[in-house]
């Protein structure tokens, strides 16, 4: 049984053997460029996740001698794992969206910025949401900063992949904490 609003016709309205692209040569150039950019970004995000995972489990102190002999900052690679995993999720979503929009003929240049920035937003949202979860500030969740790195990375991927929905969640949290303009 077909779901209302969902198509079961994956021909995109084309007859058999109607294979030429409906996009102009210039549009195909932009589509290829965007495709390569997203694939390159995906490889960087995967490599970043792998490197951060290799260093996870410990924190590292970075000295700042210009600020004094004891000045240093502790760096936890776990946050890099979360950021890059969220970026992998966001990039995967952008690639899926690119494929669908080209196949359905709805691709256009004006959405390119959105598709290229979703991976970065996905990484940032992953860091923010998991930090909020670990602090116990959202979902009535008891803070648990001891979540395993693999668990955090998989949650970060999902947050990055579904970053549009996460944006709405963060808006609701901000409204609950700070109020809305109408309330002021």
Buried (B, 14 or more C-beta within 10 A) or exposed (E): EEEEEEEEEEEEEEEEEEEEEEBEEEBEEBBEEBBEBBEEBBEBBBEBBEBBBEBBEEEEEEEEEEEEEEEBEEBBBBBBBBBBBBBBBBBBBBBEBBEEBBEEEEBEEEBBEEBBEBBBBBBBBBBBBBBBBBEEBBEEEEEEEEBEBEEBBEBBBBBBBBBBEBEEBBEEBEEEEEEEEEEE
